[in-house]
Amino acid sequence: MNVNKEKCVIFFFFFFSVPDVEEILTEADVKLDSVRQKIGQIAEELKGEDLHQFHRAFTPGIQEYVEAVSFHHFIRHRTLISLEEINAHLLLITEPHLTERYAKLRFNFD
């Protein structure tokens, strides 16, 4: 999870010197989607488990993900992303039946 996040951050740092910024952001979207899928897989594996037992294992990755998504969102929209928007998008990965409820927030990630 951290490897893909780091790749996204590297893309972001170089985006200022690249003529086609949208191409870089699209590439970063793919990487962030990959990270979201991994987070969804981890969430599925941890269902029914004592999260405190695994807290130290997954917390740094989630923090790095939030950093990457925040930076990506800021570059694309020139606004800060809310925690609710980040959580809503992650919830769509693990709880697809909630898609309708959070569909209005999804535009910030496309």
GROMACS elastic network, one bead per residue, 0.5 to 0.9 nm:
[ bonds ]
;  ai    aj funct       b0    kb
    1     4     6  0.56171   500
    1     5     6  0.64220   500
    1     6     6  0.87908   500
    1    34     6  0.83004   500
    1    35     6  0.55809   500
    1    36     6  0.87189   500
    1    38     6  0.66587   500
    1    39     6  0.78076   500
    1    61     6  0.63621   500
    1    62     6  0.86698   500
    1    64     6  0.88176   500
    1    65     6  0.80891   500
    2     6     6  0.60168   500
    2     7     6  0.85644   500
    2    35     6  0.82418   500
    2    60     6  0.85377   500
    2    61     6  0.58255   500
    2    62     6  0.88405   500
    2    64     6  0.68756   500
    2    65     6  0.76853   500
    3     6     6  0.51526   500
    3     7     6  0.62930   500
    3     8     6  0.87543   500
    4     7     6  0.50233   500
    4     8     6  0.63017   500
    4     9     6  0.87821   500
    4    31     6  0.59042   500
    4    32     6  0.72382   500
    4    34     6  0.75121   500
    4    35     6  0.64740   500
    5     8     6  0.50575   500
    5     9     6  0.63559   500
    5    10     6  0.87227   500
    5    31     6  0.72936   500
    5    32     6  0.69294   500
    5    35     6  0.70629   500
    5    61     6  0.85512   500
    5    64     6  0.67207   500
    5    65     6  0.61268   500
    5    67     6  0.86909   500
    5    68     6  0.62156   500
    5    69     6  0.88147   500
    6     9     6  0.50680   500
    6    10     6  0.62031   500
    6    11     6  0.86274   500
    6    64     6  0.82840   500
    6    68     6  0.79934   500
    7    10     6  0.51035   500
    7    11     6  0.62558   500
    7    12     6  0.87070   500
    7    28     6  0.79968   500
    7    31     6  0.76128   500
    8    11     6  0.50857   500
    8    12     6  0.63095   500
    8    13     6  0.88350   500
    8    25     6  0.88365   500
    8    27     6  0.82238   500
    8    28     6  0.52287   500
    8    29     6  0.83253   500
    8    31     6  0.64249   500
    8    32     6  0.71556   500
    8    68     6  0.67217   500
    8    69     6  0.89330   500
    8    72     6  0.82446   500
    9    13     6  0.63021   500
    9    14     6  0.87938   500
    9    28     6  0.83623   500
    9    67     6  0.87849   500
    9    68     6  0.61117   500
    9    71     6  0.78856   500
    9    72     6  0.82399   500
   10    13     6  0.51876   500
   10    14     6  0.64269   500
   10    15     6  0.85974   500
   11    14     6  0.53670   500
   11    15     6  0.60470   500
   11    24     6  0.64249   500
   11    25     6  0.78568   500
   11    27     6  0.81634   500
   11    28     6  0.67934   500
   12    15     6  0.50788   500
   12    16     6  0.77333   500
   12    24     6  0.75086   500
   12    25     6  0.76234   500
   12    28     6  0.78965   500
   12    68     6  0.88863   500
   12    71     6  0.77569   500
   12    72     6  0.71423   500
   12    75     6  0.79979   500
   13    16     6  0.68388   500
   13    17     6  0.85532   500
   14    17     6  0.56974   500
   14    18     6  0.66829   500
   14    24     6  0.86559   500
   15    18     6  0.51416   500
   15    19     6  0.80680   500
   15    20     6  0.80605   500
   15    21     6  0.57327   500
   15    22     6  0.88813   500
   15    24     6  0.63709   500
   15    25     6  0.80634   500
   16    19     6  0.79044   500
   16    21     6  0.73383   500
   17    21     6  0.86290   500
   18    21     6  0.60867   500
   18    24     6  0.80762   500
   19    22     6  0.89670   500
   20    23     6  0.55639   500
   20    24     6  0.69740   500
   21    24     6  0.52380   500
   21    25     6  0.63005   500
   21    26     6  0.86521   500
   22    25     6  0.50121   500
   22    26     6  0.60289   500
   22    27     6  0.85274   500
   22    76     6  0.84770   500
   23    26     6  0.51159   500
   23    27     6  0.62399   500
   23    28     6  0.86371   500
   24    27     6  0.50656   500
   24    28     6  0.61793   500
   24    29     6  0.86197   500
   25    29     6  0.61151   500
   25    30     6  0.87887   500
   25    72     6  0.74193   500
   25    75     6  0.85073   500
   25    76     6  0.74783   500
   26    30     6  0.65708   500
   26    31     6  0.88934   500
   26   110     6  0.89835   500
   27    30     6  0.52959   500
   27    31     6  0.65925   500
   27    32     6  0.88203   500
   28    31     6  0.50096   500
   28    32     6  0.60609   500
   28    33     6  0.84738   500
   28    72     6  0.78024   500
   29    32     6  0.50841   500
   29    33     6  0.60460   500
   29    34     6  0.85776   500
   29    72     6  0.84216   500
   29   109     6  0.80694   500
   29   110     6  0.78533   500
   30    33     6  0.51128   500
   30    34     6  0.63306   500
   30    35     6  0.88305   500
   31    34     6  0.50684   500
   31    35     6  0.64288   500
   31    36     6  0.87646   500
   32    36     6  0.61696   500
   32    37     6  0.86128   500
   32    65     6  0.80405   500
   32    68     6  0.80412   500
   32    69     6  0.74259   500
   33    37     6  0.61998   500
   33    38     6  0.86715   500
   34    37     6  0.51443   500
   34    38     6  0.63816   500
   34    39     6  0.87646   500
   35    38     6  0.50489   500
   35    39     6  0.62344   500
   35    40     6  0.86109   500
   35    65     6  0.75294   500
   36    39     6  0.50334   500
   36    40     6  0.61742   500
   36    41     6  0.86663   500
   36    65     6  0.84634   500
   36    89     6  0.85140   500
   36    90     6  0.66192   500
   36    93     6  0.70306   500
   37    41     6  0.62567   500
   37    42     6  0.86839   500
   37    90     6  0.88474   500
   37    93     6  0.68010   500
   37    94     6  0.88373   500
   38    42     6  0.61990   500
   38    43     6  0.85466   500
   39    42     6  0.50547   500
   39    43     6  0.60904   500
   39    44     6  0.86267   500
   39    58     6  0.89820   500
   39    61     6  0.88607   500
   39    62     6  0.80176   500
   39    90     6  0.77905   500
   39    93     6  0.81944   500
   39    94     6  0.84770   500
   40    43     6  0.50246   500
   40    44     6  0.62382   500
   40    45     6  0.86912   500
   40    90     6  0.73752   500
   40    91     6  0.84345   500
   40    92     6  0.89932   500
   40    93     6  0.55507   500
   40    94     6  0.52315   500
   41    44     6  0.51293   500
   41    45     6  0.62741   500
   41    46     6  0.87094   500
   41    93     6  0.88671   500
   41    94     6  0.80316   500
   42    45     6  0.50761   500
   42    46     6  0.61898   500
   42    47     6  0.87587   500
   42    58     6  0.84870   500
   43    46     6  0.51835   500
   43    47     6  0.63085   500
   43    94     6  0.69152   500
   44    47     6  0.54048   500
   44    94     6  0.71817   500
   45    48     6  0.84941   500
   45    49     6  0.82915   500
   46    49     6  0.52081   500
   46    50     6  0.77942   500
   46    51     6  0.71199   500
   46    54     6  0.84623   500
   47    50     6  0.85326   500
   47    51     6  0.86579   500
   48    51     6  0.85280   500
   49    52     6  0.87289   500
   49    53     6  0.81488   500
   49    54     6  0.86960   500
   50    53     6  0.56326   500
   50    54     6  0.73854   500
   50    55     6  0.89693   500
   51    54     6  0.53268   500
   51    55     6  0.57724   500
   52    56     6  0.79331   500
   53    56     6  0.77399   500
   53    57     6  0.86182   500
   54    57     6  0.52787   500
   54    58     6  0.66654   500
   54    59     6  0.85657   500
   55    58     6  0.57393   500
   55    59     6  0.58113   500
   55    60     6  0.89988   500
   56    59     6  0.56931   500
   56    60     6  0.73155   500
   57    60     6  0.71908   500
   57    61     6  0.80378   500
   58    61     6  0.54283   500
   58    62     6  0.64075   500
   58    63     6  0.88394   500
   59    62     6  0.51485   500
   59    63     6  0.62020   500
   59    64     6  0.86865   500
   60    63     6  0.50608   500
   60    64     6  0.62083   500
   60    65     6  0.85868   500
   61    64     6  0.50994   500
   61    65     6  0.61164   500
   61    66     6  0.86736   500
   62    66     6  0.62149   500
   62    67     6  0.86284   500
   63    66     6  0.51842   500
   63    67     6  0.63079   500
   63    68     6  0.87847   500
   64    67     6  0.50288   500
   64    68     6  0.62519   500
   64    69     6  0.86543   500
   65    68     6  0.51472   500
   65    69     6  0.61059   500
   65    70     6  0.84216   500
   66    69     6  0.51691   500
   66    70     6  0.59209   500
   66    71     6  0.84916   500
   66    83     6  0.87037   500
   66    86     6  0.74072   500
   67    70     6  0.51854   500
   67    71     6  0.61843   500
   67    72     6  0.85866   500
   68    71     6  0.51783   500
   68    72     6  0.60526   500
   68    73     6  0.84986   500
   69    72     6  0.50308   500
   69    73     6  0.59573   500
   69    74     6  0.84530   500
   69    81     6  0.81950   500
   69    86     6  0.78005   500
   69   109     6  0.86437   500
   70    73     6  0.51737   500
   70    74     6  0.61135   500
   70    75     6  0.86568   500
   70    80     6  0.67634   500
   70    81     6  0.59153   500
   70    82     6  0.85460   500
   70    86     6  0.85482   500
   71    74     6  0.51238   500
   71    75     6  0.62084   500
   71    76     6  0.86391   500
   71    80     6  0.84182   500
   71    81     6  0.88547   500
   72    75     6  0.52661   500
   72    76     6  0.62076   500
   72    77     6  0.85001   500
   72   109     6  0.89566   500
   73    76     6  0.52038   500
   73    77     6  0.57857   500
   73    78     6  0.72702   500
   73    79     6  0.70888   500
   73    80     6  0.68834   500
   73    81     6  0.63385   500
   73   108     6  0.72020   500
   73   109     6  0.72571   500
   74    77     6  0.53294   500
   74    79     6  0.50873   500
   74    80     6  0.56161   500
   74    81     6  0.72204   500
   75    78     6  0.55782   500
   75    79     6  0.80300   500
   76    79     6  0.82743   500
   77    80     6  0.80642   500
   77   108     6  0.79761   500
   81    84     6  0.83625   500
   81    85     6  0.66280   500
   81    86     6  0.73389   500
   81   108     6  0.80306   500
   82    85     6  0.52466   500
   82    86     6  0.65734   500
   82    87     6  0.87372   500
   83    86     6  0.50901   500
   83    87     6  0.60647   500
   83    88     6  0.84058   500
   84    87     6  0.51214   500
   84    88     6  0.59109   500
   84    89     6  0.85924   500
   84   105     6  0.86711   500
   85    88     6  0.50509   500
   85    89     6  0.62568   500
   85    90     6  0.86967   500
   85   102     6  0.85240   500
   85   105     6  0.59457   500
   85   106     6  0.76841   500
   85   108     6  0.78392   500
   85   109     6  0.88389   500
   86    89     6  0.53640   500
   86    90     6  0.63845   500
   86    91     6  0.86119   500
   86   109     6  0.89992   500
   87    90     6  0.51234   500
   87    91     6  0.59514   500
   87    92     6  0.86407   500
   88    92     6  0.63262   500
   88    93     6  0.89733   500
   88    98     6  0.88352   500
   88    99     6  0.87697   500
   88   102     6  0.61294   500
   88   103     6  0.88059   500
   88   105     6  0.72681   500
   88   106     6  0.80259   500
   89    92     6  0.51992   500
   89    93     6  0.68833   500
   89    99     6  0.88932   500
   89   102     6  0.77911   500
   89   105     6  0.77926   500
   89   106     6  0.67352   500
   89   109     6  0.80466   500
   90    93     6  0.52585   500
   90    94     6  0.67526   500
   90    95     6  0.85308   500
   91    94     6  0.52255   500
   91    95     6  0.54723   500
   91    96     6  0.74580   500
   91    98     6  0.75347   500
   91    99     6  0.84310   500
   91   102     6  0.88379   500
   92    95     6  0.51918   500
   92    97     6  0.76676   500
   92    98     6  0.63349   500
   92    99     6  0.57333   500
   92   102     6  0.78650   500
   93    96     6  0.61091   500
   95    98     6  0.59202   500
   95    99     6  0.77931   500
   96    99     6  0.55126   500
   96   100     6  0.88608   500
   97   100     6  0.74177   500
   97   101     6  0.86476   500
   98   101     6  0.54128   500
   98   102     6  0.65760   500
   98   103     6  0.85040   500
   99   102     6  0.54345   500
   99   103     6  0.56505   500
  100   103     6  0.50838   500
  100   104     6  0.80735   500
  101   104     6  0.75894   500
  101   105     6  0.89960   500
  102   105     6  0.55501   500
  102   106     6  0.68158   500
  103   106     6  0.52177   500
  103   107     6  0.77297   500
  104   107     6  0.66543   500
  104   108     6  0.88673   500
  105   108     6  0.62133   500
  105   109     6  0.81210   500
  106   109     6  0.56551   500
  106   110     6  0.69857   500
  107   110     6  0.54420   500
